[in-house]
Structure formats: C-alpha cells, structure tokens
Amino acid sequence: MADKSSDSSAELTNFVQGLLQQMSARFQVMSDNIVHKIDDMGTKIDNLEATIAELLEQAGQEQQQPVAGGKEHS
C-alpha cells in the first residue's frame, strides 16, 4: 500500500510542478507584453512631446511675424 501512496504523491508533485511551470510561462509572456506596450507608449509620448514642441515653436514664430495684409502701427 505504501507503494501506491508514493506513486500518488509523485504524480501529484509532478502535476503541481507542471502547473507551476505553465503559470510561470504565462506570467512571463504577460510581463513581456506589458513591458512592450509600456515601451510603445513611451515612444508615442516622446513623439507627442516633440510634435507639441514644434507646434509651440511655430505658433511663437507666427506671433512675431506681422499678419499679411494687416496694418502696421508706426
């Protein structure tokens, strides 16, 4: 009877180890996906900041130039 118990115990141990390995692999994939999405978001934010800086620079230049057809005060 002790032989059956040790076989059952070994099977349970193998099952739990397999389950833990599967969970670990799934968490690693999820973690990798999250890191990838964060990197993508960071790139998009950097691009957005650059675009905003360009727009602000253009707006500043437009304010300094007189409007075409407008009257200049002397």
Backbone as JSON Lines, residues from 0, in Angstrom:
{"i":0,"aa":"M","n":[0.82,-1.19,0.0],"ca":[0.0,0.0,0.0],"c":[0.87,1.26,0.0]}
{"i":1,"aa":"A","n":[2.02,1.22,0.63],"ca":[2.91,2.37,0.68],"c":[3.41,2.71,-0.71]}
{"i":2,"aa":"D","n":[3.5,1.71,-1.58],"ca":[3.95,1.94,-2.95],"c":[2.95,2.8,-3.71]}
{"i":3,"aa":"K","n":[1.66,2.53,-3.53],"ca":[0.62,3.32,-4.18],"c":[0.63,4.75,-3.69]}
{"i":4,"aa":"S","n":[0.85,4.92,-2.4],"ca":[0.86,6.25,-1.8],"c":[2.02,7.07,-2.36]}
{"i":5,"aa":"S","n":[3.19,6.44,-2.5],"ca":[4.33,7.18,-3.03],"c":[4.14,7.48,-4.51]}
{"i":6,"aa":"D","n":[3.51,6.58,-5.26],"ca":[3.2,6.83,-6.68],"c":[2.22,8.0,-6.8]}
{"i":7,"aa":"S","n":[1.21,7.99,-5.95],"ca":[0.21,9.06,-5.95],"c":[0.84,10.39,-5.57]}
{"i":8,"aa":"S","n":[1.72,10.33,-4.59],"ca":[2.41,11.53,-4.15],"c":[3.32,12.07,-5.26]}
{"i":9,"aa":"A","n":[4.01,11.19,-5.94],"ca":[4.9,11.59,-7.04],"c":[4.09,12.19,-8.19]}
{"i":10,"aa":"E","n":[2.95,11.59,-8.49],"ca":[2.09,12.11,-9.56],"c":[1.58,13.51,-9.2]}
{"i":11,"aa":"L","n":[1.18,13.69,-7.95],"ca":[0.69,14.99,-7.5],"c":[1.81,16.03,-7.58]}
{"i":12,"aa":"T","n":[3.0,15.64,-7.15],"ca":[4.15,16.54,-7.22],"c":[4.44,16.93,-8.66]}
{"i":13,"aa":"N","n":[4.44,15.95,-9.56],"ca":[4.68,16.24,-10.98],"c":[3.59,17.14,-11.56]}
{"i":14,"aa":"F","n":[2.36,16.88,-11.19],"ca":[1.24,17.7,-11.67],"c":[1.39,19.15,-11.21]}
{"i":15,"aa":"V","n":[1.69,19.33,-9.92],"ca":[1.84,20.67,-9.36],"c":[3.03,21.39,-10.0]}
{"i":16,"aa":"Q","n":[4.14,20.68,-10.2],"ca":[5.3,21.28,-10.84],"c":[4.98,21.72,-12.27]}
{"i":17,"aa":"G","n":[4.27,20.88,-12.99],"ca":[3.87,21.22,-14.36],"c":[2.95,22.43,-14.38]}
{"i":18,"aa":"L","n":[2.02,22.46,-13.45],"ca":[1.09,23.58,-13.35],"c":[1.84,24.87,-13.04]}
{"i":19,"aa":"L","n":[2.79,24.8,-12.11],"ca":[3.58,25.98,-11.76],"c":[4.43,26.45,-12.94]}
{"i":20,"aa":"Q","n":[4.97,25.52,-13.7],"ca":[5.76,25.89,-14.88],"c":[4.89,26.57,-15.93]}
{"i":21,"aa":"Q","n":[3.68,26.06,-16.13],"ca":[2.75,26.68,-17.08],"c":[2.38,28.09,-16.63]}
{"i":22,"aa":"M","n":[2.09,28.23,-15.35],"ca":[1.73,29.55,-14.82],"c":[2.9,30.51,-14.95]}
{"i":23,"aa":"S","n":[4.09,30.04,-14.67],"ca":[5.28,30.87,-14.78],"c":[5.48,31.32,-16.22]}
{"i":24,"aa":"A","n":[5.31,30.42,-17.17],"ca":[5.46,30.76,-18.59],"c":[4.41,31.78,-19.01]}
{"i":25,"aa":"R","n":[3.18,31.6,-18.56],"ca":[2.11,32.56,-18.9],"c":[2.38,33.93,-18.3]}
{"i":26,"aa":"F","n":[2.84,33.96,-17.06],"ca":[3.15,35.25,-16.43],"c":[4.31,35.93,-17.15]}
{"i":27,"aa":"Q","n":[5.28,35.16,-17.62],"ca":[6.41,35.73,-18.34],"c":[5.94,36.35,-19.65]}
{"i":28,"aa":"V","n":[5.05,35.66,-20.37],"ca":[4.5,36.2,-21.62],"c":[3.72,37.48,-21.34]}
{"i":29,"aa":"M","n":[2.89,37.46,-20.29],"ca":[2.12,38.65,-19.94],"c":[3.04,39.8,-19.56]}
{"i":30,"aa":"S","n":[4.07,39.5,-18.8],"ca":[5.03,40.52,-18.38],"c":[5.75,41.12,-19.6]}
{"i":31,"aa":"D","n":[6.17,40.27,-20.5],"ca":[6.82,40.75,-21.73],"c":[5.89,41.64,-22.54]}
{"i":32,"aa":"N","n":[4.62,41.25,-22.65],"ca":[3.64,42.06,-23.39],"c":[3.44,43.42,-22.73]}
{"i":33,"aa":"I","n":[3.37,43.43,-21.42],"ca":[3.18,44.69,-20.69],"c":[4.37,45.61,-20.9]}
{"i":34,"aa":"V","n":[5.58,45.06,-20.79],"ca":[6.79,45.86,-20.99],"c":[6.82,46.41,-22.41]}
{"i":35,"aa":"H","n":[6.46,45.58,-23.38],"ca":[6.43,46.02,-24.79],"c":[5.43,47.16,-24.98]}
{"i":36,"aa":"K","n":[4.26,47.03,-24.39],"ca":[3.24,48.08,-24.52],"c":[3.68,49.36,-23.83]}
{"i":37,"aa":"I","n":[4.35,49.25,-22.69],"ca":[4.87,50.44,-22.0],"c":[5.93,51.13,-22.85]}
{"i":38,"aa":"D","n":[6.81,50.34,-23.48],"ca":[7.82,50.91,-24.37],"c":[7.18,51.64,-25.54]}
{"i":39,"aa":"D","n":[6.14,51.02,-26.13],"ca":[5.41,51.65,-27.24],"c":[4.77,52.96,-26.78]}
{"i":40,"aa":"M","n":[4.17,52.93,-25.61],"ca":[3.53,54.12,-25.08],"c":[4.56,55.23,-24.85]}
{"i":41,"aa":"G","n":[5.72,54.85,-24.34],"ca":[6.79,55.81,-24.12],"c":[7.23,56.46,-25.43]}
{"i":42,"aa":"T","n":[7.35,55.66,-26.48],"ca":[7.72,56.19,-27.79],"c":[6.65,57.15,-28.3]}
{"i":43,"aa":"K","n":[5.4,56.78,-28.14],"ca":[4.31,57.65,-28.59],"c":[4.29,58.96,-27.81]}
{"i":44,"aa":"I","n":[4.55,58.89,-26.51],"ca":[4.6,60.1,-25.69],"c":[5.75,60.99,-26.14]}
{"i":45,"aa":"D","n":[6.91,60.39,-26.41],"ca":[8.05,61.17,-26.9],"c":[7.72,61.87,-28.21]}
{"i":46,"aa":"N","n":[7.06,61.15,-29.12],"ca":[6.66,61.74,-30.4],"c":[5.66,62.87,-30.2]}
{"i":47,"aa":"L","n":[4.73,62.67,-29.29],"ca":[3.72,63.69,-28.99],"c":[4.38,64.94,-28.41]}
{"i":48,"aa":"E","n":[5.33,64.75,-27.49],"ca":[6.04,65.89,-26.92],"c":[6.81,66.65,-27.98]}
{"i":49,"aa":"A","n":[7.44,65.93,-28.91],"ca":[8.19,66.59,-29.99],"c":[7.24,67.37,-30.89]}
{"i":50,"aa":"T","n":[6.09,66.8,-31.2],"ca":[5.12,67.48,-32.05],"c":[4.59,68.74,-31.36]}
{"i":51,"aa":"I","n":[4.3,68.64,-30.07],"ca":[3.81,69.8,-29.32],"c":[4.87,70.89,-29.29]}
{"i":52,"aa":"A","n":[6.12,70.51,-29.09],"ca":[7.21,71.5,-29.07],"c":[7.32,72.19,-30.43]}
{"i":53,"aa":"E","n":[7.19,71.43,-31.52],"ca":[7.24,72.02,-32.86],"c":[6.08,72.98,-33.07]}
{"i":54,"aa":"L","n":[4.89,72.58,-32.64],"ca":[3.72,73.44,-32.79],"c":[3.86,74.72,-31.98]}
{"i":55,"aa":"L","n":[4.37,74.6,-30.77],"ca":[4.59,75.8,-29.95],"c":[5.63,76.71,-30.59]}
{"i":56,"aa":"E","n":[6.65,76.12,-31.15],"ca":[7.68,76.91,-31.83],"c":[7.09,77.63,-33.05]}
{"i":57,"aa":"Q","n":[6.3,76.93,-33.82],"ca":[5.65,77.54,-34.98],"c":[4.69,78.64,-34.55]}
{"i":58,"aa":"A","n":[3.94,78.42,-33.49],"ca":[3.0,79.43,-33.01],"c":[3.75,80.67,-32.54]}
{"i":59,"aa":"G","n":[4.89,80.48,-31.9],"ca":[5.7,81.61,-31.45],"c":[6.25,82.4,-32.63]}
{"i":60,"aa":"Q","n":[6.64,81.74,-33.67],"ca":[7.16,82.4,-34.86],"c":[6.05,83.17,-35.58]}
{"i":61,"aa":"E","n":[4.87,82.6,-35.61],"ca":[3.75,83.26,-36.28],"c":[3.33,84.52,-35.53]}
{"i":62,"aa":"Q","n":[3.42,84.51,-34.21],"ca":[3.06,85.69,-33.43],"c":[4.05,86.83,-33.65]}
{"i":63,"aa":"Q","n":[5.3,86.51,-33.93],"ca":[6.32,87.53,-34.13],"c":[6.23,88.17,-35.51]}
{"i":64,"aa":"Q","n":[5.69,87.46,-36.48],"ca":[5.58,87.99,-37.84],"c":[4.28,88.78,-37.97]}
{"i":65,"aa":"P","n":[4.33,89.94,-38.69],"ca":[3.09,90.68,-38.91],"c":[2.15,89.89,-39.82]}
{"i":66,"aa":"V","n":[0.88,90.05,-39.59],"ca":[-0.12,89.36,-40.39],"c":[-0.14,89.99,-41.78]}
{"i":67,"aa":"A","n":[-0.13,89.17,-42.83],"ca":[-0.14,89.67,-44.2],"c":[-1.4,90.46,-44.45]}
{"i":68,"aa":"G","n":[-1.26,91.66,-45.01],"ca":[-2.43,92.49,-45.32],"c":[-2.88,93.32,-44.14]}
{"i":69,"aa":"G","n":[-2.27,93.12,-43.0],"ca":[-2.65,93.88,-41.81],"c":[-1.94,95.21,-41.77]}
{"i":70,"aa":"K","n":[-2.45,96.14,-40.99],"ca":[-1.83,97.46,-40.87],"c":[-0.79,97.41,-39.77]}
{"i":71,"aa":"E","n":[0.37,98.01,-40.06],"ca":[1.41,98.11,-39.05],"c":[1.32,99.46,-38.41]}
{"i":72,"aa":"H","n":[1.42,99.5,-37.1],"ca":[1.38,100.78,-36.38],"c":[2.8,101.35,-36.3]}
{"i":73,"aa":"S","n":[2.95,102.67,-36.62],"ca":[4.27,103.28,-36.54],"c":[4.36,104.21,-35.37]}
